[in-house]
Amino acid sequence: NYRTGRRKAKRFEHTMNFFNSILCILSFLNNTIAFAPLQGVTVKSVDKNVDVDLGSFLSSEKSLLILGTYAADFNAIEYAQRLRYYMPKLRAECGIEKFGLVLNCNPAAAKAMCKAVDLSTDEVQLFIDPTGKAGRTFGVGRGWQPDNEDINPFLKLFGMLWGLGAWATLPAVIGGYIGNPFTSQKWIEDAFVVGMKQGRWPD
């Protein structure tokens, strides 16, 4: 009933606030050790067209770096949409002073994605890493049988949907379609507004 739903929503909200607090605390910790795998790993700055050492990028100030996928991937797009919406809160409540986004694509595709989601490159430093070296070095999950060239890539993706190499893929996909019934997602509302202003559906 309504009261039960409200109680569940409140518990969910308290849980999310707890995890957000943990993330804020972690952002203040010394990141030299935490991001040691990225020391010496370089990506290309889209704005300045120069190589940037990610270890140096993360060590100079309280920083947040997103290692995205390719520019047309919905995961990368949604991370950019979330970042756009939560940046003021991350600055105010977590003390994050510098933001970076790495995409596995060419400069034109990276710029096009940021334009599509209205993510200001004046506020976020945009990098490209076409080969995905930074993510692999950091240790991100590469899915099922990433180095097996004998298996069709589409078959690998189908296997991942059922938990091979990424056990939570299918629940995450389903959640993306049905949404969260217990609490609003303000970043999604913001993303719809951006899309409407840019003439995309629903207009």
ABEGO torsion letter per residue (X at the ends): XAAAAAAAAAAAAAAAAAAAAAAAAAAABBAAAAAAAABGBBBBBAAAGBBBBAAAAAAABBBBBBBBBBAABAAAAAAAAAAAAAAAAAAAAAGBABBBBBBBBBAAAAAAAAAAAGBBAAABBBBBBAAGAAAAAAGBBAEBGAABAABBAAAAAAAAAAGBGBAAAAAAAAAAAAEBAABBBAAAAAAAAAAAAAGBOBX
